[in-house]
């Protein structure tokens, strides 16, 4: 049984796992303001990256500069903040985040591997006009979702993959820096 299968088994049988609370706390920090639907969408971005990279979700979330809530805070701090919150809304969202981490359901993002809050940022990598490697897959709340083009049907011939594994336009300009 692979580690991923073991984790899925532990989640289903015990309803918990050491990564559950840190994952839920990061979801709260990244998308709690978007409610359960937004947290579910962000978690699917994490899961889609984890599948592509062969990593566990928490490992993906801890990659530097990937999830802005962790730029200045730690998962441990977030767990303490949300787990011990006396705010009824935060308590409810905390329970929802844990439930999503246990059972994310169907992917509402169309396979997205990236997202950004369009009310706070407009990254060049998230614009198909300036980044030929980007394809938008949808918008949920204030978050815009998408992924790099990997299928020739979607214009992947405009992109090459660098030695570091990141998409690069044929001009040599790197994309998906985060």
C-alpha positions in Angstrom: 0.0 0.0 0.0 1.5 3.4 -1.0 1.8 6.2 1.4 -1.1 8.1 -0.3 -3.3 5.0 0.0 -2.4 4.7 3.6 -3.2 8.3 4.3 -6.6 7.9 2.5 -7.2 4.8 4.6 -6.3 6.7 7.8 -8.5 9.6 6.9 -11.5 7.3 6.2 -11.0 5.0 9.2 -9.8 7.2 12.0 -11.2 10.5 10.6 -7.9 12.2 11.5 -4.2 12.3 10.6 -1.3 14.4 11.8 -1.5 16.5 8.7 -5.2 17.2 9.0 -5.1 20.3 11.2 -2.2 22.0 9.5 -3.8 21.4 6.1 -7.2 22.7 7.4 -5.5 25.7 9.0 -3.7 26.7 5.8 -7.0 26.3 3.9 -8.6 28.7 6.4 -5.8 31.2 6.0 -5.8 31.0 2.2 -9.5 30.8 1.5 -11.6 31.0 4.7 -13.1 34.3 3.5 -14.4 32.4 0.4 -16.3 29.9 2.6 -16.3 26.1 2.1 -16.6 26.3 -1.7 -13.5 28.5 -1.9 -11.5 26.3 0.6 -12.5 23.2 -1.4 -11.3 24.8 -4.6 -7.9 25.8 -3.1 -7.5 22.3 -1.7 -8.0 20.9 -5.1 -5.2 23.1 -6.4 -3.0 21.6 -3.7 -4.1 18.1 -4.6 -3.6 18.6 -8.3 0.0 19.9 -7.6 0.6 17.0 -5.2 -0.4 14.5 -7.8 1.9 16.1 -10.4 4.8 16.4 -8.0 4.4 13.1 -6.2 4.2 14.8 -2.9 1.7 14.9 0.0 -0.6 17.9 0.3 1.1 19.5 3.3 4.5 19.2 1.6 3.1 21.1 -1.4 1.6 23.7 0.9 5.0 24.3 2.6 6.9 24.9 -0.6 8.3 28.5 -0.1 6.3 31.3 -1.7 3.5 29.0 -2.9 0.7 29.9 -0.4 0.9 33.5 0.8 -0.5 32.8 4.2 2.7 30.9 5.0 5.0 33.8 3.9 4.9 35.2 7.4 3.1 32.6 9.5 3.6 29.0 10.3 1.1 26.1 10.1 1.4 25.6 13.9 0.5 29.2 14.5 -2.5 28.9 12.2 -3.7 25.7 13.9 -3.6 27.4 17.3 -5.4 30.4 16.0 -8.3 28.6 14.3 -8.6 25.6 16.6 -8.9 27.9 19.7 -11.0 30.6 18.1 -14.0 31.8 20.0 -15.5 33.4 16.9 -18.6 31.3 15.9 -18.0 31.9 12.2 -14.3 30.8 12.5 -15.4 27.7 14.5 -17.8 26.8 11.7 -15.2 27.3 9.0 -12.6 25.4 11.0 -14.9 22.4 11.0 -15.7 22.8 7.3 -11.9 23.0 6.5 -11.2 19.8 8.4 -14.1 18.1 6.6 -12.8 19.2 3.2 -9.3 18.0 4.1 -10.8 14.6 4.9 -13.1 14.5 1.9 -12.5 17.1 -0.8 -15.2 15.8 -3.2 -15.1 16.6 -6.9 -12.6 19.1 -8.3 -14.5 22.4 -9.0 -11.4 24.0 -10.5 -11.1 22.0 -13.8 -7.7 20.6 -12.8 -6.2 23.9 -11.8 -2.7 24.0 -10.4 -2.6 27.7 -9.7 -4.9 30.4 -8.4 -4.8 34.0 -7.3 -7.1 36.4 -5.6 -8.1 38.7 -8.4 -9.2 41.5 -6.0 -5.6 41.6 -4.6 -3.3 40.5 -7.4 -3.0 40.3 -11.2 0.1 38.2 -11.7 1.6 38.1 -15.2 1.6 34.3 -15.1 -2.2 34.3 -14.7 -2.9 36.2 -17.9 -3.2 34.2 -21.1 -2.5 37.4 -23.1 1.0 37.8 -21.6 1.6 34.2 -20.7 1.1 31.7 -23.5 1.5 28.9 -21.0 -1.6 29.8 -19.0 -5.1 28.5 -19.4 -7.8 29.8 -17.1 -10.1 27.1 -15.8 -12.6 29.3 -13.9 -13.4 31.7 -11.1 -14.8 30.8 -7.7 -15.5 33.7 -5.4 -12.6 36.2 -5.7 -10.1 33.4 -6.8 -9.2 32.9 -10.4 -8.0 29.3 -11.2 -5.9 27.9 -14.0 -3.1 25.7 -15.1 -0.1 25.6 -17.5 -0.9 24.4 -20.9 0.3 20.8 -21.3 -2.0 19.6 -24.1 -1.3 20.5 -27.7 -5.0 21.1 -28.1 -4.7 24.0 -25.7 -1.6 25.5 -27.3 1.2 23.7 -25.5 3.4 24.1 -28.5 3.8 27.7 -27.4 5.4 26.5 -24.2 8.5 24.5 -23.4 9.5 23.0 -20.1 12.8 24.2 -18.6 15.3 22.0 -16.9 13.8 23.0 -13.6 10.4 21.7 -14.8 8.7 25.1 -15.0 6.9 26.2 -18.1 8.8 28.7 -20.2 7.5 30.5 -23.2 9.5 29.9 -26.4 10.9 33.4 -25.8 12.7 31.9 -22.8 10.7 34.0 -20.3 9.8 31.8 -17.2 6.3 31.6 -16.0 4.7 30.2 -12.8 7.5 31.7 -10.7 5.6 31.0 -7.6 
